[in-house]
Amino acid sequence: MPETGAKWRRMDPRSLRAFVVEFTDYLAALGHTDLTVRGYEDAARHFAEWLERSDIALVDVDDEVAARFAGHRCKCTGNRRHRHVSAKYVRRVRRFVCFLTRRGVVKMIPSAAEVVNARVAEFQDFLRQHRGISERTIDRHGRMVMRLLPNLGDDPGTYDAELIRRAIVTEAGRSSRPYVKTMMTALRCYLRFLAANGACRPGLDRAVPAVPQWRLSALPRYLAVADVERLIASCDLSKSHGIRDKAILLLLARLGLRAGDILGMRLDDIGWNEGTLRVRGKGRQEVQLPLPQDAGDALLDYLEKARPVVDYDRIFLRSSAPYRPFAAPCAISDVVRLALTRARITDPPSRGGNLLRHSTATAMLRGGATLDAIGSVLRHRSPNTTAHYAKVDVAMLLRIAQPWPGDVSC
């Protein structure tokens, strides 16, 4: 970029000049606007000059150096003089440091939270190769086991039931019940892995206590059919993200997909000639589902009119630069949440992607579909899970309900 204005003449990146140019070219190639690229260039130049003034070599840049930059009272040249550095400015600098790390110029030292025990790393590799779970779940299991290790110790040979229960009780005192429940699932998997490799006594996974929970005790959370249609109609088709969101909502509502199914969908999963959609579910299971007409039309509109032209095989991408796939299933839940706000549905039973999944199952049941058919569409492994939706068919339940014993009503 041309160095116009006094600010750019004074903010001199010096030895990092070539890397700053590479960084701005990289951002421009991702599709960022010129204004955004200039903001990042400003931050990169500032950081480069601060390193020179602080006598910090590039090889010494790490998290602590980035934190020092974030807290310094600016005395660098330019019109930022004597100003504090904003959090947004620091995030831009950290992105520049990440760029230098990928280029091999900087070798960032991982923080303590990022360091993984060697045995835990082997456990994660085992999950990746043999259990068929997502990378997100593998990472979460590893982090939860790492959190328990200070209480358990590094030698699995010393583990016993008392030590395991004491570690769980310690975590239960400072974490929510759902978090502890997920942590215990990770711990059971880890103990089975250790026992299979002879690192600890077998059967210790049974010493992990259970969190009290009554499965399928609540009613399914769903929207009425009219509210689902309002949700879909709320998308602004004059904008690229509106076209994308309509396709996502239709797939969720018509096929009862999970957020993770949408996240992992690829271009070659669509069978246009057959009118089918391949879905990768839990445990690496793949199924072919019929692609409804309206969902297929919305998907085609997105691919032809709104999807950024980038080298990714994932179907759904972010609508603003950098154009890349969604990072986590919560992004799909955000699409549902924003649609609820646009449709002015103020009291939904939930706000995540599963809301439309439950709504699909409930609508199918009330339309006369059997539980077996619903279970096939939703890809349930257990019929007990599908039977959960029978609770919403009050008319059917009234026909089989037994009279209250005795003459006195409760």
C-alpha positions as CSV (number, residue, x, y, z in Angstrom):
1,M,0.0,0.0,0.0
2,P,1.2,3.5,-0.7
3,E,2.6,5.3,2.3
4,T,0.4,8.5,2.2
5,G,-0.1,10.9,5.1
6,A,2.2,11.9,7.9
7,K,1.0,8.9,10.1
8,W,2.2,6.3,7.6
9,R,5.6,8.1,7.0
10,R,6.3,8.2,10.8
11,M,5.1,4.6,11.6
12,D,8.1,2.8,10.2
13,P,8.1,-1.0,10.4
14,R,11.8,-1.1,9.4
15,S,13.0,-4.7,9.4
16,L,9.5,-6.0,9.3
17,R,8.5,-3.9,6.3
18,A,8.4,-6.9,3.9
19,F,6.3,-8.9,6.3
20,V,3.8,-6.1,6.7
21,V,3.4,-5.9,3.0
22,E,2.9,-9.7,2.8
23,F,0.4,-9.4,5.7
24,T,-1.7,-6.8,3.9
25,D,-1.6,-8.7,0.6
26,Y,-2.8,-11.8,2.5
27,L,-5.7,-9.9,4.1
28,A,-6.7,-8.3,0.7
29,A,-6.7,-11.8,-0.9
30,L,-9.1,-13.0,1.8
31,G,-11.6,-10.4,0.6
32,H,-11.2,-7.7,3.4
33,T,-12.1,-4.2,2.4
34,D,-9.4,-1.6,1.9
35,L,-10.5,0.2,5.1
36,T,-10.1,-3.0,7.1
37,V,-6.7,-3.8,5.5
38,R,-5.4,-0.3,6.3
39,G,-6.5,-0.7,10.0
40,Y,-4.5,-4.0,10.2
41,E,-1.5,-2.3,8.5
42,D,-1.6,0.5,11.0
43,A,-1.5,-2.0,13.9
44,A,1.3,-4.1,12.3
45,R,3.4,-1.0,11.7
46,H,2.8,0.2,15.2
47,F,3.8,-3.2,16.7
48,A,7.0,-3.3,14.5
49,E,8.1,0.1,15.7
50,W,7.3,-0.7,19.3
51,L,9.5,-3.8,19.0
52,E,12.4,-1.7,17.7
53,R,12.0,0.9,20.5
54,S,11.8,-1.8,23.2
55,D,14.9,-3.7,21.8
56,I,12.9,-6.9,21.4
57,A,14.1,-9.3,18.8
58,L,11.7,-11.1,16.6
59,V,12.7,-14.5,17.8
60,D,11.8,-13.4,21.4
61,V,8.2,-12.5,20.5
62,D,5.7,-14.6,22.5
63,D,2.4,-14.2,24.4
64,E,4.1,-12.2,27.2
65,V,5.5,-9.7,24.6
66,A,2.1,-9.3,23.0
67,A,0.6,-8.7,26.5
68,R,3.3,-6.1,27.2
69,F,2.4,-4.3,23.9
70,A,-1.3,-4.4,25.0
71,G,-0.5,-2.7,28.3
72,H,2.1,-0.1,27.2
73,R,1.4,3.7,27.3
74,C,2.1,4.6,23.7
75,K,5.1,6.9,23.1
76,C,5.7,5.8,19.6
77,T,5.7,8.3,16.7
78,G,2.5,9.1,15.0
79,N,-0.8,10.5,16.2
80,R,-1.3,7.6,18.6
81,R,1.3,9.2,20.9
82,H,0.4,9.0,24.7
83,R,-2.7,6.9,24.0
84,H,-3.7,3.6,25.5
85,V,-3.9,0.6,23.0
86,S,-7.5,-0.6,22.6
87,A,-8.6,-4.2,22.8
88,K,-9.5,-4.2,19.1
89,Y,-6.1,-2.8,18.2
90,V,-4.4,-5.6,20.2
91,R,-6.5,-8.2,18.4
92,R,-5.2,-6.9,15.1
93,V,-1.6,-7.1,16.4
94,R,-2.1,-10.7,17.6
95,R,-3.4,-11.6,14.1
96,F,-0.2,-10.1,12.7
97,V,1.9,-12.2,15.1
98,C,-0.1,-15.3,14.1
99,F,0.7,-14.5,10.5
100,L,4.4,-14.3,11.4
101,T,4.2,-17.6,13.3
102,R,2.7,-19.3,10.2
103,R,5.6,-17.9,8.1
104,G,8.1,-19.4,10.6
105,V,9.4,-16.0,11.6
106,V,8.1,-16.2,15.2
107,K,7.9,-19.3,17.3
108,M,5.2,-18.7,19.8
109,I,5.6,-20.5,23.1
110,P,2.2,-22.2,23.9
111,S,0.5,-21.1,27.1
112,A,0.0,-23.5,30.0
113,A,-3.6,-24.1,28.9
114,E,-2.4,-25.2,25.5
115,V,0.2,-27.7,26.7
116,V,-1.1,-31.3,26.5
117,N,0.3,-34.2,28.5
118,A,1.9,-36.8,26.2
119,R,-0.5,-39.6,27.5
120,V,-3.5,-37.3,26.9
121,A,-2.3,-36.7,23.4
122,E,-2.2,-40.4,22.8
123,F,-5.7,-40.6,24.2
124,Q,-6.8,-38.0,21.7
125,D,-5.2,-39.9,18.8
126,F,-7.0,-43.0,19.9
127,L,-10.4,-41.1,19.9
128,R,-9.6,-39.7,16.4
129,Q,-8.7,-43.1,14.9
130,H,-11.2,-45.5,16.6
131,R,-14.2,-43.6,18.0
132,G,-15.3,-41.6,15.1
133,I,-16.1,-38.4,17.0
134,S,-15.5,-34.9,15.9
135,E,-12.3,-32.9,16.4
136,R,-14.2,-30.5,18.6
137,T,-15.2,-33.3,20.9
138,I,-11.7,-34.7,20.9
139,D,-10.3,-31.3,21.8
140,R,-12.8,-30.9,24.6
141,H,-12.1,-34.4,26.1
142,G,-8.4,-33.6,26.1
143,R,-8.9,-30.2,27.8
144,M,-11.2,-31.7,30.5
145,V,-8.8,-34.6,31.3
146,M,-6.0,-32.0,31.5
147,R,-8.0,-30.0,34.0
148,L,-8.4,-33.1,36.2
149,L,-4.8,-34.2,36.1
150,P,-3.5,-31.9,38.9
151,N,-5.9,-33.7,41.3
152,L,-5.4,-37.1,39.8
153,G,-1.6,-37.0,39.4
154,D,0.6,-38.0,36.5
155,D,1.0,-41.7,37.4
156,P,-2.1,-43.7,36.4
157,G,-0.8,-46.7,38.3
158,T,-1.7,-44.9,41.6
159,Y,-5.3,-44.2,40.6
160,D,-8.0,-45.7,42.8
161,A,-11.7,-45.1,43.4
162,E,-11.2,-42.7,46.3
163,L,-8.8,-40.5,44.3
164,I,-11.1,-40.4,41.3
165,R,-14.1,-39.4,43.4
166,R,-12.2,-36.8,45.3
167,A,-11.0,-35.2,42.0
168,I,-14.6,-35.1,40.7
169,V,-15.9,-33.6,44.0
170,T,-13.3,-30.9,43.7
171,E,-14.3,-29.9,40.2
172,A,-18.0,-30.2,41.1
173,G,-17.6,-27.4,43.7
174,R,-16.5,-24.9,41.1
175,S,-18.3,-25.9,37.9
176,S,-21.9,-26.3,36.6
177,R,-23.7,-29.6,36.6
178,P,-23.7,-30.0,32.8
179,Y,-20.0,-29.2,32.7
180,V,-19.2,-31.8,35.3
181,K,-21.4,-34.3,33.6
182,T,-19.4,-33.8,30.3
183,M,-16.1,-34.0,32.2
184,M,-17.1,-37.3,33.8
185,T,-17.8,-38.7,30.3
186,A,-14.3,-37.7,29.2
187,L,-12.8,-39.2,32.3
188,R,-14.5,-42.5,31.8
189,C,-13.2,-42.7,28.2
190,Y,-9.7,-41.8,29.5
191,L,-9.7,-44.5,32.2
192,R,-10.9,-47.1,29.7
193,F,-8.1,-46.1,27.4
194,L,-5.5,-46.3,30.2
195,A,-6.8,-49.7,31.3
196,A,-6.7,-51.1,27.7
197,N,-3.0,-50.1,27.6
198,G,-2.2,-51.5,31.0
199,A,-1.4,-48.1,32.5
200,C,-4.0,-48.4,35.3
201,R,-6.2,-51.0,37.0
202,P,-9.2,-52.0,34.9
203,G,-12.7,-51.1,36.0
204,L,-11.9,-47.7,37.4
205,D,-14.3,-46.1,35.0
206,R,-17.1,-47.6,37.1
207,A,-15.8,-45.5,40.1
208,V,-16.7,-42.3,38.3
209,P,-20.0,-41.1,39.9
210,A,-23.1,-40.4,37.8
211,V,-24.8,-37.0,37.8
212,P,-28.5,-37.5,38.6
213,Q,-30.6,-37.0,35.5
214,W,-33.9,-38.3,34.2
215,R,-33.5,-38.9,30.5
216,L,-36.3,-37.7,28.2
217,S,-38.2,-36.4,31.3
218,A,-39.1,-33.0,29.7
219,L,-41.4,-32.4,26.7
220,P,-39.8,-31.8,23.3
221,R,-39.1,-28.1,22.6
222,Y,-40.7,-27.1,19.3
223,L,-42.3,-24.4,17.3
224,A,-45.7,-24.5,15.6
225,V,-45.6,-25.0,11.8
226,A,-46.8,-21.4,11.3
227,D,-43.9,-20.1,13.4
228,V,-41.4,-22.2,11.4
229,E,-42.6,-20.7,8.2
230,R,-42.4,-17.1,9.7
231,L,-38.8,-18.0,10.6
232,I,-37.9,-18.9,7.1
233,A,-39.8,-16.0,5.6
234,S,-37.8,-13.5,7.8
235,C,-34.6,-13.9,5.7
236,D,-33.7,-10.8,3.7
237,L,-33.0,-12.2,0.2
238,S,-31.5,-8.9,-1.0
239,K,-28.4,-9.8,1.0
240,S,-26.0,-12.7,0.6
241,H,-26.3,-13.8,4.2
242,G,-30.1,-13.8,3.9
243,I,-30.0,-16.2,0.9
244,R,-27.5,-18.4,2.9
245,D,-29.6,-18.3,6.1
246,K,-32.8,-19.3,4.2
247,A,-31.1,-22.4,2.8
248,I,-29.8,-23.3,6.2
249,L,-33.2,-22.8,7.9
250,L,-35.0,-24.9,5.2
251,L,-32.6,-27.8,5.6
252,L,-33.0,-27.7,9.4
253,A,-36.8,-27.5,9.2
254,R,-37.4,-29.9,6.3
255,L,-34.9,-32.6,7.1
256,G,-34.5,-32.2,10.9
257,L,-30.7,-31.9,10.5
258,R,-28.3,-31.2,13.4
259,A,-26.2,-28.0,13.4
260,G,-23.1,-30.3,12.9
261,D,-24.7,-31.8,9.8
262,I,-25.0,-28.3,8.3
263,L,-21.5,-27.4,9.3
264,G,-19.8,-30.4,7.6
265,M,-21.9,-30.4,4.4
266,R,-19.7,-30.4,1.3
267,L,-20.4,-29.6,-2.4
268,D,-20.2,-33.2,-3.5
269,D,-22.8,-34.2,-1.0
270,I,-25.6,-32.9,-3.2
271,G,-27.0,-35.3,-5.8
272,W,-28.8,-32.9,-8.1
273,N,-29.8,-35.6,-10.6
274,E,-31.2,-37.9,-7.9
275,G,-32.6,-35.2,-5.7
276,T,-30.7,-36.4,-2.6
277,L,-28.4,-35.0,0.0
278,R,-25.7,-37.0,1.7
279,V,-25.5,-36.3,5.5
280,R,-22.6,-37.2,7.7
281,G,-24.0,-37.8,11.2
282,K,-22.6,-38.8,14.5
283,G,-20.0,-41.6,14.6
284,R,-19.1,-41.0,10.9
285,Q,-22.4,-42.4,9.8
286,E,-23.4,-41.4,6.2
287,V,-27.0,-41.5,4.9
288,Q,-28.7,-40.3,1.8
289,L,-31.8,-38.2,2.4
290,P,-34.3,-36.9,-0.1
291,L,-33.8,-33.2,-0.8
292,P,-37.1,-31.4,-0.7
293,Q,-37.9,-29.0,-3.6
294,D,-38.0,-25.8,-1.6
295,A,-34.8,-26.6,0.3
296,G,-33.1,-27.6,-3.0
297,D,-34.1,-24.4,-4.7
298,A,-32.8,-22.3,-1.8
299,L,-29.6,-24.2,-1.8
300,L,-29.2,-23.6,-5.6
301,D,-29.9,-19.9,-5.1
302,Y,-27.2,-19.7,-2.5
303,L,-24.6,-21.5,-4.6
304,E,-25.3,-19.4,-7.7
305,K,-25.9,-16.0,-6.2
306,A,-24.5,-15.6,-2.8
307,R,-21.7,-18.1,-2.0
308,P,-18.2,-16.5,-2.2
309,V,-15.9,-17.9,-4.9
310,V,-13.2,-19.4,-2.7
311,D,-11.3,-22.7,-2.6
312,Y,-13.3,-24.5,0.0
313,D,-15.5,-27.6,-0.5
314,R,-17.8,-26.8,2.5
315,I,-21.1,-25.6,1.2
316,F,-21.9,-22.9,3.8
317,L,-19.3,-20.1,4.4
318,R,-19.1,-16.9,6.3
319,S,-20.7,-14.0,4.5
320,S,-17.9,-11.5,5.4
321,A,-14.2,-11.7,4.9
322,P,-12.3,-13.8,5.5
323,Y,-14.6,-16.2,3.6
324,R,-14.2,-19.5,5.3
325,P,-16.3,-22.3,6.8
326,F,-18.1,-21.8,10.1
327,A,-15.8,-22.6,13.0
328,A,-18.4,-24.4,15.2
329,P,-22.0,-25.6,15.4
330,C,-22.9,-22.6,17.5
331,A,-22.7,-20.5,14.3
332,I,-25.6,-22.4,12.9
333,S,-27.5,-21.9,16.2
334,D,-26.8,-18.2,15.8
335,V,-28.6,-18.3,12.4
336,V,-31.7,-19.7,14.2
337,R,-31.4,-17.2,17.0
338,L,-31.2,-14.2,14.7
339,A,-34.1,-15.5,12.6
340,L,-36.2,-15.8,15.8
341,T,-35.5,-12.1,16.5
342,R,-36.4,-11.1,13.0
343,A,-39.6,-13.1,13.0
344,R,-40.5,-11.5,16.4
345,I,-41.0,-14.8,18.1
346,T,-40.4,-13.6,21.6
347,D,-40.9,-16.7,23.7
348,P,-39.4,-19.7,21.9
349,P,-38.8,-22.8,24.0
350,S,-35.1,-22.7,23.0
351,R,-32.9,-20.7,20.6
352,G,-30.5,-23.3,19.1
353,G,-30.4,-25.4,16.0
354,N,-32.1,-28.3,17.6
355,L,-35.3,-26.2,18.0
356,L,-36.1,-26.8,14.3
357,R,-35.1,-30.5,14.6
358,H,-37.6,-31.0,17.3
359,S,-40.2,-29.0,15.4
360,T,-39.7,-31.3,12.3
361,A,-40.3,-34.4,14.4
362,T,-43.4,-33.0,16.1
363,A,-44.9,-31.8,12.8
364,M,-44.3,-35.3,11.2
365,L,-45.9,-37.0,14.2
366,R,-49.0,-34.8,14.0
367,G,-49.1,-35.4,10.3
368,G,-49.5,-39.1,10.8
369,A,-45.9,-40.3,10.4
370,T,-44.9,-43.4,12.5
371,L,-42.2,-43.2,15.1
372,D,-40.1,-45.6,12.9
373,A,-40.3,-43.1,10.0
374,I,-39.4,-40.2,12.3
375,G,-36.5,-42.1,13.7
376,S,-35.2,-42.9,10.2
377,V,-35.3,-39.2,9.2
378,L,-33.7,-38.0,12.4
379,R,-31.2,-40.9,12.3
380,H,-31.8,-42.0,15.9
381,R,-29.9,-45.0,17.0
382,S,-32.4,-45.9,19.7
383,P,-36.2,-46.1,19.3
384,N,-36.5,-44.8,22.9
385,T,-35.2,-41.4,21.7
386,T,-37.8,-41.2,19.0
387,A,-40.5,-42.2,21.5
388,H,-39.8,-39.0,23.3
389,Y,-41.8,-37.1,20.7
390,A,-45.0,-39.2,21.4
391,K,-45.5,-37.0,24.4
392,V,-46.6,-34.1,22.3
393,D,-49.5,-36.1,20.7
394,V,-52.0,-35.3,23.4
395,A,-55.0,-36.6,21.5
396,M,-53.4,-40.0,21.1
397,L,-52.3,-40.1,24.8
398,L,-55.9,-39.3,25.9
399,R,-57.2,-42.4,24.1
400,I,-54.8,-44.6,26.0
401,A,-54.8,-42.9,29.4
402,Q,-56.3,-44.9,32.2
403,P,-59.0,-43.4,34.5
404,W,-57.8,-42.2,37.9
405,P,-58.4,-44.9,40.5
406,G,-61.1,-44.0,43.0
407,D,-63.9,-41.4,43.0
408,V,-61.9,-38.4,44.3
409,S,-59.9,-36.5,41.8
410,C,-56.6,-35.2,42.8
